């Protein structure tokens, strides 16, 4: 099958989802009100609360949620065949991700732009709020660990990417200084930053920096581990400095990179008319993880991701100009990430190999599929770019830089968020020294995922990464399930039909607990005494979530008011705009 035909079909389904299902959610489930005064207007401070054009806000939201995960997960999941992976991406994006992302955004907007953790305490109860905080802690730990491994592997495999990746740091700092100290507009400097980054790609290709000799000199067998240590040292500094210095200007650059990469993939597939050579359903070895349930946690971002509720309720809700913009920003952002996952499927099923035999050599077992996922994506994207006349070596470095940039941005944000969580947990536990000590809290936020990323995986590094990725996926889906439960409770209290929320909620909880049980048995059998307790803790959190969700939904159903709720509830009553002087 020509890859372009598949791309057009999926994008058409996404368009239908936006035109019809998102409209149903907007009108019948979330009941968006164009006259509602959003927190961006109500609390406008020119810093965090700023009414923002929906197209600009979409760019921010999309960039924040679309890291490396919708690339890596699908690149692993085609191991079971491209068809089930693609079906889960399409159905998950339309029926689950859009519901989750849009719902978290609207719920936060209706409650003064509070974060999802605080909202859980308000809507469901204090125990559920504590549960949310713990799940976020585990999710961020795994996010930071697996993305460090992804970046480390790519820097070893593509040493030409080292100069552009680290050269992006001073470029971003210069942009941050210009925007925040000189009060200049961000668009032109960020476009110049992208141009400078692409110049550095040519330099990196000419001067590749291989860290292997340094690792050998230090007596370190795997050079990836040197990069992991360097990355966490960098994120320690990045999480300590103000966001405008580095984090935000890197987002400016990467937002443009994201759209360039999407356009390059679709144009390259169209020009080259590449054909899908991967099997629709792959026959896998008997010792492989089963497609049910592991497909649905391997592809988390790109189908549905709990990480998105942190962005929806953390930053986007503070910038929403009109409540009706939530459809475009929240549901549209989910479709954007689904499109990125589609690009990953195309790259590893149609770009990376010319024949099915060649493809099978890249995906002989799950360990190899996991360990080589990012390289397969990079090489596939390089082929698409080469269709447009870009030299293959330059195209490969470009693709590696895209993946590393997205992953590094997520790590920057993840370590900073982890520091906040560490401080909040320390505050709850009475450890005021940690709660009030920025450097100490940041050190804790860095040390735990660093240890997990450096955890020995025997000779089979691909298996070690695959296991970490599955634990990340289960925690991510667990967080999405809890967010959906909170949204369902709120919708039920307002007398709206919660079935659109309950269906993905039940499915996610089922797949997550199933995967956790299977992994726990395997870890115990193999003597994985680090991963087994971690899996057991996440499993207990899943059970706790089921209980809290059931209690919250039952209470909401019993406490529903008599007449249908078409107006906002008391806690989110709209405030009139101030009269003009």
N, C-alpha and C positions, 0 to 999 in steps of 0.2 A: 504494500500500500504506500502511495506517495505520502510523505510526512506532511506536505502542505495541505492535503485533503483533510487529514486528521486535525491539523491546527485550525482550519476554517470551521470544521464541524464543532469542535470544542468551544471556540470563541463565539460561535452562534448560540450554543447552549447557554453560555455565560450571559450573553446579551438578553436571551429570553428570561433567564433568572432575574436579571435586573429590572426588565420591563414589567414582568408579571408577579413573580413571587415577592420581590422587594416592595412592590406596590401594595400587595396584600398585607405584608408585615407593617408597612407604614400606616395603612388606614385602619386595619382591623385588629392588629395585635398591639402595636406600640402607640397607635393613635397620635401621630405627630401633629402638632399644632403650630401653624406658621405664625401665630400671634404670641406664642409663649416667649417671655423675656428670658433669654438664656443667661447662664452665669457670666459669659463673656461680656455681656452688656451690664448685667446687674452689679458685677464686682470689677468692672474694667479698671485695671491698675497700670496698664501699659507695659507690664512685665510678663506675668503669667496669664492673666485674664485679658485677652485681646480679641475682639471680634475680627474674624479672618475670612476673607473670600474663600468660598468652598473649594475652588480649584487649587488655591495655595495650600489650604488645610489638607486637601487630599494628598498633595505631594509630600507634606510632612508626615502624615499618618502612614502612607504607603511605604515611605522610606524607613520609618521606625519599625514597622512590623515585618518588612521583607528583608530578612538577613540571609544567612547561608542555609538555614534549615530547609526552606522549600526547594533548594537545589540538591542538598545531600540526601534527604529522605527519599524522594522519588528516584534518585540515581541508585540507591540501594534496592528499593522496592521492585524495580523491574526484574530482579532476580526471580521473582515468582511469575513474571510475564508482564508485558507492558499493558495488557488489557485490564486486569484487575486493579493495577496501580492507577491507571487513568480513570477508570470508573469511580474509584474512591475519591480521587481528586475532584472530579466533576460533581458527583453527588454530594460529597462532603462540603465543597465550597458553596454550592447553591443552597443546600438544605440545612447545613450545620454552621459553617464559618460565618456566612452572612447574618444568620440569626444571632449568633453569639456576639460578633463584633459590633453590629448595629445595636443590639440590646444593651450591651455594656455601656455604650456611648450614651444612649437615651436615658438609661437608669441613672448614670452619673449626672447628666445634665439636669434631670428632674430632682436631684438631691444636692444642689449647690456645687456640682463638679467634684464631689468627694471621690476618693479612690475606692476601688472595689473591695479592699479589705475592710475599710471603715463601713462601707455600705452593707457588707455581710453582717456586721454587728448590728446595724440599724434595722435591716430588713428581716434577717433570720434569727440572730441571737448572738450573744457573746461567745459561746462555745464555738459556733461556726466561724466567727471572726478569728478566733485563735487558730482554728484548723487552717483557715486560709493563709494566715501568716506562716505557719509551719510548711505548708505545701509550697508557698512561694520561695521559702528558704531552700528547700530541696531542689526545686526547679532551677533556680538561679545557679546553684552549685553545679548542677549537671550541665546547664547551658554553657557556663564559663569553661568547664572542663572539656567538653566535647569540641567546642569551637577552637580552643587552644590546640587540641590534637589536629583538627582540620587544617588550621593555619600552619602548624609545624610541619605536617606532611607535605603541604603544597610548597612551602619555602625550600624544603629539601629537594622535592621533585623538580621545581622550577626556580633555580637560583637567579634567573634573570628577573624575577619579580621582586627581589630584595630591595634594589635601589628605588623603584617606583613606590613600593609600599612604605618604606621608611622616609622617602623624600616627600611623601604626602603630608607628613607631620608638620614640618616647617611651613609648607604651603598653607595648611589649615590654620596654623597659628597666625600667619601674616593676614589671612582673610579675617580671622576673628578680631585682630587688632584694628584692622581698617573699619570693620562694621561697627564694633562696639566703642572704640575709642575715637575714631574719626567721624563716626555717625554716617557712614556711607551705606549705600544700598548694597544688598548681598548678591543680586543676580549677576552683574557683570564680573565681579571678582571671583565668584564661584565658577562661572564659565571659563574664565582665564585659568583658574586652578585645575579644572578638568583638562584643558589644553596642555598645561605644564606637566600634568601627570602622564599624559600620553607621550609627551616628549621624553619623559624619564623612562617610559617603556622601551623606547628605541635605545636609550643609553644602557638600560639594564640588559637588553639582549646582547649588546656589545661587551658589557663588563659584568658577567654573572658572578655572584658572590656565593661560593660553596662553603658551607660551614663544617663540612665533614672533617677536614684536617684539624680544625680546632677541637672538635669532639674527640677525635682520636688522641690528640695531645693531652686532653683532660682525662683520658681513660673512660670515656662514655661511649658505649656500644652504639646507641641509636642517636644520630645527630638531631633528630626531631626533639629530643628532650632538652637540648641546649636552647632551641628556639622557644620551647614552652616556658623555660625559666626566664628568658629575655622578655617574652610577651607578658608574663605576669608582673615582672618588674616594671614594665612600661605601664600596664593597667593600674598598678599601685599609684604611680604618679598621676596618671590621667584621672583617676577617681578622687584625687585630693585637690586638684586645681578647679577653678570655676568652669562651669560648662561652656561659657562663651569663648574660653581660651582655645579649646581643642575639639570638644565633643560636637558642639553645634556647627562649627565651620566644616568639620569632616562630613556631617550630614548634608550640608549644602553640596559638596563635591559629589558624594555618593548618590544623592538623589538624581543628579544628571547622568551619572554612570549607569544607574539602574535602567533608565529609559533608553539610553544608548544601547545597552546590552539587549534589551527586549526587541528593539527595532532591528538590530544586527541579526539576531536569530531568525526572525520572521522573514527579513529580506534575503538572508542567506539560504534559507530553506526554499524560498520561492524561486530564487535564481538557479540554485543547484538541483532543484527537484529531487532531493534525496529520498531514498526509499527506506522504509522501516524493515530492518533485517532481523531484529530480535523476535523471538516467538511470542505470540499473543498469550499463550499459557506455557510456562516453562516446566519441564520435567526436572525436578531437583533431587539431589541425593537424599536417602532415607534419614540421615542424621541432621538434616536441615531444620531450622525452625519452621513450623507450619504456617501457611498463609493466614489461616484463622487461628489466633487473633493478631499475629505479629505484623501483618500488613498495615493494620489500622493504628498501630503505634509507631511503626517505622516512618510512615508518612503522617506526621502530625501537622506541622506548618505546611501549607499548601492544600490541606483539606480542612482542618480546624486546629486552632492553636490557642491554648490558655494564655500564652504570653500576650496575646492581643488585647485581652481585657485590661491588662496593666497599662497599655498605651491608650486605649479608648477612654479609660477613666482617669488616667494620670495627666495627660497633656491635651489630647484632642478635645475633651469635654470642656476645657477652659477656653477654647478658641472657636467653638461653634457659633457662627453668626445667627443662623436660624435653626430651629429644631428640625425643620424639614430637610436641612442639609445633611442630617444623620444618615439618610438613605444613600446619598452620593458618597459621603466620606466613609461610613462604616461598612455598608454592604459593598460599595464600589471598591474599597480597599481590599476586602476579602477576595473579590474577583481578580484584582490585580495580582495578589499573591498566588492565586490559583493559576493565573497565566504564567507566572514565573515557574511554577511547578510543571506546567505543560512544556515550557521550554526545556526543562531538565529531562523530561521523558523523551522529547524529540532528540536531544543531544546524545543520550546514552542508548537510544534504540535505532536511530537512523544516521547519526553523525560519526560515532566512535568506531564503527566497523562497516566494511563493505559487504560482507557475507555473513550468514548465520553461523557458519563454522568459526569465523573470526570472533564473532560476538560471544559464542559459547566459551572460547578460550579466555575471555575477560570475566566471565561469570560462571566458573566451574563449581564453586561452592559458596556458602554464605560468607565465610571469612574473607575470601578474595573479593567478593562483591562489595563487602563493607569497606575493606581497606582501600580498594581502588575506586570507590564511588566518585570522589572529587576529581581524580585524575581523568576518569572516563568522561565526566562532564566537561572538563577543560578541553580535552582532546576533541570531543564532539563539537563544541562551540568553535574551536579552531578551524575545523573542517567547514563549518557554515561561513565563517568569516573569510576563509580562503576562497569560497565561491564568489566573493565580492572583490577578489583581487588582492587581499591582504596576505602577505607572506605567512606561511604556516607557523614559523617559529615566533614571529611577532604576534600572530593571532593567539597562540597558546599562552604567551605571557599576558596578553590583554585579558583573556578569560580567567587566568589565575589571579590577576590583580582584582578583577571584579569580585570573585568569590572571597578572596582574602579581605578586601575592603569591607564587604558586607559583614563578614564574620568578626572582623576587628571592631567595627562600629557596635555590633551587638555585645561584644565583650566589654567595651568601654561602658556602655549603658548597664550591662549586667552586673559588673563589679560595683558600680556606683549604687545601683539598686540594692545589691547584696549588703553594702555598707549600711544603707538605711534600715534594712531588715535586721541586721545584727544589732544595731543600736536600739531598735524597738524591742527586740527580744530581750536584750540586756536590761532595758528599762523595766520590762515586765517582771524579770527575774530579780530585780533589785541590785544588779551589778552596775552601779552608777559610774564606776571608773571606766568601764567599757562603753557605756551608753554616751558619756560626755566626752570621750577621748577620740577625736577624729582619726588620728593616725593608728591607734590601737584597733579601732573598729575596722578600718580599711585593711590592716594587716590580717585580721581574722577572715575578712571577706576574700582575701587573696590566697591565704594559706590552705584553706580547705579544698577549693577546686584545684589548686596546684598539686596537692598531694594525690588527688583522684586522677588527674591527668597523667601523673608520673607513675601511677600504679603499674607494677609489672604485669604483662600479659603473656608471659612465656614466649615461645618463638612465634606465636601466631598473633601478630599485632592487629591484623584485620579482625580477628575474633574479639580481641579486647575492645577495639573501637565499636564493633557492632553491638556488644553488650552495653557499653556506655550509652550508645545512641538509643537502644531500646528502653533503658531506664529513663533517659531524658524524655522519650516519647510518652511513656506511661505517666510520668509526673506532669508533663504538659497537658495530656488529655484529662488527667485528674483535676487539674486547675480549671480547665475549660468546663468540665462537668460541674464543679462547684459554682462557677460563674453562671452557668445555665440554670442551676438550681435557684440561685439568688434572683435571677431575672424571672424565672417561672413563678416564684413566690410573689414578687411584686406585681406581675401581670395578673395573677389569680386574684390578688387583693383588689385590683381595679376592675374585676368582672370581665376581663377579656379572656378569650380562649387560649389556654397555654399549650395546646397540643403541638404547635410548631416548635416549641421549646422542649417539651417533654420527650419527643421522639429522638432527637440527637442526644439528649441527656441520658436516656436509658441505654441507647446503643453504646455511648462512650463508656459509661460505667461498666457495662457488660464486658466490652473488649478489654478494658483496663484491668479489671479484677482477674479475668481469665489469663491474660498475659502475665500478670504478677504471680499467679499461682504456678503456672508452668515454669517460669524462670526460677522461682524459689526452689522448686524440686530439683531443677538442673544444677543450680548453684550448690545446693547441699550435697548432691551426688558427686559433684566435681571438686568439692572441698574449697569452694570460693568463699572464704570466711570474712572477706570484706564486703563482697557484693551481696551475699545471702542476708546478712542483717539489714543492709540498706534496702533491699527488696522487701524484706519483712516489714520494715517501718512504713514504707510507702503503701504496702498492702493494708496495714492497720489504718492508715490515714484514709484509704479508699473506703474501708468498711465504716469508718467514722463519718465520712462524707455521706454515704448512703443513708445512715441513720438520721443525720442532721437535715438532709434534704427531705426525707420522708416526713419528719416532724414539722419542718417549716411549711411544706406544702399542705399537710393536713390542717395545721393551724390556720393557714391562709384561706383554705376552702371553708372552714367552719366560721371564720370571722368576716367573711365577705359582707359588705353592706347590702341593703335591700335593692335599691335601684341600680341600674347599670352605670358604671363609672365612665362617663365621657369627659368629665372635667378633671383637672389635676387634684390630687389628694392634698390634705392640709399641709403636709410637710413640704410639698413642692408647689404651693400656690404661686402663680405668676405675680410678679411685682410690676406695677405700671412704670413706664418710662418717665424719668423726671421731666418736668415741664421746661421748655426752653426759656431762658431768661431774656 
